[in-house]
């Protein structure tokens, strides 16, 4: 099944690269809600400094779509940055004089390559290290996570744990091979979505890493 929905780069606006993409593949394999254009703050799977334009979009409207995306991206980024700043202040005030939490809670197990899977205190990480840490992570993305560990947020409900684990292990394996984060994340999101619709895929993919429930 075709996975590469990038067609070509059609422009650049500051640090932001503008790509023509195959919207049909994105709606089929990644997100059925993707329309004829998108950016990171509306579709989180789009890399932060990329705009996507569906190849089916009218060429006459491309410049209008780009202007819309840039204005939208700029406003939403500003709102996001302000929200993060406020959240950090509130967390600092909330946690004053409270005992320091322990990061590692429980060792779930190891992969066949010796990667340790840990349940960790997600709130503690958000309070003290990275406010954007959610669900899970690994050392190829977060420098505070040891390279031989994958962390699962203790806020993840039990029935979601293996889907998050698959995403993190798959993403980590690609980045270990040299993939950048953005594209490894997209591929991991694709396999996670397939697994959520087919439990056999979940079991098969986890077993490749030596993880057996």
C-alpha positions as CSV (number, residue, x, y, z in Angstrom):
1,X,0.0,0.0,0.0
2,X,1.4,3.4,-1.0
3,X,2.4,5.5,2.0
4,X,4.3,8.4,0.4
5,X,1.7,11.2,0.0
6,X,4.3,13.9,-0.7
7,X,4.3,14.9,-4.3
8,X,6.6,17.9,-4.5
9,X,7.6,21.1,-2.8
10,X,6.0,24.0,-4.5
11,X,7.3,26.9,-2.4
12,X,8.6,28.3,0.9
13,X,7.5,31.1,3.2
14,X,10.2,31.9,5.7
15,X,11.1,28.7,7.5
16,X,7.9,27.0,6.3
17,X,8.0,24.6,3.3
18,X,4.9,24.3,1.2
19,X,4.2,20.9,-0.3
20,X,1.7,19.5,-2.8
21,X,0.3,16.3,-1.3
22,X,-2.0,13.5,-2.4
23,X,-5.0,14.1,-0.2
24,X,-6.6,10.9,-1.3
25,X,-3.8,8.9,0.4
26,X,-3.9,11.0,3.5
27,X,-7.6,10.6,3.9
28,X,-7.3,6.9,3.3
29,X,-4.3,6.1,5.5
30,X,-3.9,8.9,8.0
31,X,-6.9,11.2,8.5
32,X,-10.2,11.1,6.7
33,X,-10.9,14.7,8.0
34,X,-8.0,16.2,6.0
35,X,-9.5,18.7,3.4
36,X,-7.8,20.5,0.6
37,X,-5.1,22.2,2.7
38,X,-3.7,22.1,6.2
39,X,-1.1,23.1,8.7
40,X,0.3,21.9,12.1
41,X,-1.9,23.7,14.5
42,X,-5.1,22.3,12.9
43,X,-3.6,18.9,12.0
44,X,-1.0,17.8,14.5
45,X,0.5,15.2,12.3
46,X,1.7,17.9,9.9
47,X,5.2,19.0,10.7
48,X,5.3,22.4,12.4
49,X,7.1,24.1,9.6
50,X,5.2,22.6,6.7
51,X,2.0,23.6,4.8
52,X,0.2,20.9,2.8
53,X,-1.9,21.6,-0.3
54,X,-4.0,18.8,-1.8
55,X,-3.2,18.1,-5.5
56,X,-6.9,18.3,-6.3
57,X,-7.0,22.0,-5.2
58,X,-7.6,24.5,-7.9
59,X,-4.3,26.1,-9.0
60,X,-6.1,29.4,-9.2
61,X,-6.6,29.2,-5.4
62,X,-3.2,27.9,-4.3
63,X,-1.9,31.4,-3.4
64,X,-5.1,32.1,-1.5
65,X,-4.7,28.8,0.4
66,X,-1.1,29.6,1.3
67,X,-2.0,33.1,2.6
68,X,-4.9,31.6,4.6
69,X,-2.6,28.9,6.1
70,X,0.1,31.5,6.9
71,X,-2.3,33.8,8.7
72,X,-3.9,30.9,10.5
73,X,-0.5,29.4,11.5
74,X,0.8,32.7,12.8
75,X,-2.3,33.4,14.9
76,X,-2.5,29.9,16.3
77,X,1.2,29.7,17.1
78,X,1.0,32.9,19.0
79,X,-2.1,31.6,21.0
80,X,-0.3,28.3,21.6
81,X,2.9,30.0,22.9
82,X,0.9,32.2,25.2
83,X,-1.1,29.2,26.6
84,X,2.2,27.3,27.2
85,X,3.7,30.3,29.0
86,X,0.6,30.7,31.2
87,X,0.5,26.9,31.9
88,X,4.1,26.9,33.1
89,X,3.4,29.7,35.5
90,X,0.3,27.9,36.9
91,X,2.2,24.6,37.3
92,X,5.0,26.3,39.1
93,X,2.6,27.9,41.6
94,X,0.6,24.7,42.0
95,X,3.7,22.6,42.8
96,X,5.4,25.0,45.2
97,X,6.2,23.3,48.5
98,X,4.9,19.9,47.2
99,X,7.3,16.8,47.5
100,X,9.2,16.0,44.3
101,X,7.7,13.2,42.4
102,X,9.6,10.1,41.2
103,X,9.7,9.8,37.4
104,X,9.9,6.0,36.9
105,X,6.9,4.2,38.3
106,X,6.9,0.6,36.9
107,X,9.0,-1.4,34.4
108,X,6.6,-3.0,31.9
109,X,9.3,-5.1,30.3
110,X,11.9,-5.1,27.6
111,X,12.1,-5.6,23.8
112,X,14.3,-8.2,22.2
113,X,16.9,-5.5,21.7
114,X,16.9,-4.6,25.4
115,X,14.9,-1.4,25.2
116,X,13.2,-0.9,28.6
117,X,9.5,0.0,28.6
118,X,8.6,2.2,31.6
119,X,5.4,3.7,33.0
120,X,6.4,7.1,34.2
121,X,4.8,10.0,36.0
122,X,3.7,12.2,33.1
123,X,2.5,15.1,35.3
124,X,5.9,15.3,36.9
125,X,7.6,15.5,33.4
126,X,5.1,18.2,32.3
127,X,5.6,20.1,35.6
128,X,9.4,20.1,35.6
129,X,10.9,19.2,32.2
130,X,8.6,19.5,29.1
131,X,5.0,20.8,29.3
132,X,4.2,19.2,25.9
133,X,5.1,15.6,26.9
134,X,2.0,13.4,26.5
135,X,1.2,9.7,26.0
136,X,4.7,8.5,25.5
137,X,8.2,9.2,24.2
138,X,11.8,7.9,23.7
139,X,15.3,9.2,23.7
140,X,15.5,10.0,20.0
141,X,12.9,12.7,20.5
142,X,13.4,13.8,24.1
143,X,16.9,14.3,25.4
144,X,15.7,13.7,29.0
145,X,14.7,10.1,28.1
146,X,17.6,7.6,28.2
147,X,18.3,6.2,24.7
148,X,17.5,2.6,25.8
149,X,14.1,3.5,27.2
150,X,10.6,4.1,26.0
151,X,8.3,6.0,28.4
152,X,4.5,5.6,28.7
153,X,2.6,8.3,30.5
154,X,0.8,6.9,33.6
155,X,-2.2,9.0,32.4
156,X,-2.7,6.6,29.5
157,X,-5.6,4.3,30.2
158,X,-4.8,0.5,30.2
159,X,-6.6,-0.3,26.9
160,X,-4.6,2.4,25.1
161,X,-1.1,1.4,26.4
162,X,-0.2,-1.0,23.6
163,X,-1.2,1.4,20.8
164,X,0.9,4.1,22.3
165,X,3.7,1.6,22.8
166,X,3.5,0.5,19.2
167,X,3.7,4.1,18.0
168,X,6.7,4.9,20.2
169,X,8.6,1.7,19.3
170,X,7.9,2.1,15.6
171,X,8.9,5.7,15.6
172,X,12.0,5.0,17.6
173,X,13.1,2.2,15.2
174,X,12.8,4.5,12.2
175,X,14.7,7.4,13.9
176,X,17.5,4.9,14.9
177,X,17.8,4.2,11.1
178,X,18.2,7.9,10.3
179,X,14.6,9.1,9.8
180,X,13.9,12.6,11.0
181,X,11.2,13.0,13.7
182,X,8.5,14.5,11.4
183,X,8.5,11.7,8.9
184,X,9.1,8.9,11.5
185,X,6.1,10.3,13.4
186,X,3.9,10.2,10.3
187,X,4.8,6.6,9.6
188,X,4.2,5.6,13.2
189,X,0.8,7.3,13.2
190,X,-0.1,5.4,10.1
191,X,0.8,2.0,11.6
192,X,-0.9,2.9,14.8
193,X,-4.1,3.8,13.0
194,X,-4.0,0.5,11.1
195,X,-3.5,-1.4,14.4
196,X,-6.5,0.4,16.0
197,X,-8.7,-1.0,13.3
198,X,-7.2,-4.5,13.3
199,X,-6.0,-6.2,16.5
200,X,-4.0,-8.7,14.5
201,X,-1.8,-5.9,13.1
202,X,-1.2,-4.7,16.7
203,X,-0.1,-8.1,17.9
204,X,2.0,-8.8,14.8
205,X,3.8,-5.4,14.9
206,X,4.5,-5.6,18.6
207,X,5.8,-9.1,18.3
208,X,8.4,-7.8,15.8
209,X,9.9,-5.9,18.7
210,X,9.8,-8.9,21.0
211,X,6.8,-7.6,22.9
212,X,4.2,-10.3,23.8
213,X,1.2,-9.5,26.0
